[in-house]
């Protein structure tokens, strides 16, 4: 998937560079980090660095400012862009038709990334707090509305790919939940989610959302989850860990172990053979 960096979302809307980091850059880097988990290519316009982030300062001036060069946020931004950009500029091979019109809010935006996105995968990534930060971002191409998916916060891309059947159930779980109270990054292949029927997936997602929202005290006492220690042995690689299980659905149990404030998911049990032994 080709995702275009929407330079129209940088209009000098941030009061100063600190506000840019706090209110714009952190969310933007979160989106780039999410993109790294999927097969995406970030494309940018060759002069994007000249766009303003404050009334008087450009993105380029910010990135070379010695006061911010050691900032974690700036380093992550540079790293994420480098990882996602396999070719530097889309305008070296523009797909826009010279005879087409591209309007946004009544203005001609021919030559911009949103116009280019109309001719590619119709997805842009934007900074917040500008008129071009709306989702969807509606572009009128030759009199016909073309809604662009506009990524301004992490989570949007994952949900879009899932709803449009472009990622597997397990890939969705890893992207949607890992890093919080649930961690699907170390699922055992022998106990994966490939056997879960599509009709059951929404129920699983609902359970995992509930698990994520509850406190640990609530999780341990919730009768619906039935969270409890598992006294059997799941496998030799887990023999030194205290493992637990909870109801992912009425008939299926989810097994894993605590690691600090996170529950590392080993996998699911669909036949109760493990539960019968512990």
C-alpha positions, 0 to 999 in steps of 0.5 A: 500500500502506498501512503502519501505524506500530506504536506497540505496538513502543515500550515503553520498551525502550531504556535511554537516548536514545543507545541509541534512536538507535543500536539503534532509530532507525537501522534504523527510518529505513532501513525508511522510506527503503526505503518511499519507493521504492515506492507506500506510505502511512504511517499512524499513530495520533493519540497515537503520540508519547506512547509511551515509547522509554526507561523514562521518556521518550516519542517526543515528548520525544525529537523536541523535545529540543534536544540531538537536534534537530540529529541527522541521524537525527532529521532523516531520521526527520522527513523520511521520515514527512512524505514518506510520510504523506499523511493524519495519523491512521488513527483518524480513519477506522478500519476496525475492526469494533466487534463484532470482537475483536483479540488479541495475546499474549492481550491485547485490542489493539482500537484499536491500529495492528496491529488496524487493519492487520488491516483494511487491507493487513496490514503494519506498521513497527515498532521492534526489541526489543519483543514486538511486533517479531516477524515475522510479527506474529500477531493473532487476529481473531475467533478466526482468526490474521491474520499481519501483515508486520512491517517492522523492517529494510530489505530486507523490503519489497522482498523481499515485493513481489518474491515477491508479484509486485508490482514489476518485475524492474528495480524489484527490482534497483534497490531490492535492490542499488543503493547497494552494489557494484552500482548499477542507478539509471542503467540505459539504457532501450535496454539494460534488463531488460524482455527478461529471461525470468522463468525467467532472473531467479533466475539473474541475482539469484544472479549479482548477489548473488555480485558484491556479496559479492566483493571487487574483486580477487575480481571481477576474477579470478573465471572465472565472472564473466569481468569485463573491460574492454570495448573497443568503444563502447556509445553516445555518452553513454559514450564518455568512460568506461572500460566493463566487462562481466561474465557475468550468465548463460551467454549474457547480459553486463552492461555498466557502469562503475566509479564509486569502489567501485561498478559502475554498470550501463548494462544487459544485452546478450542477443545478443553484438552488443556483445561481438563488437565489443569 
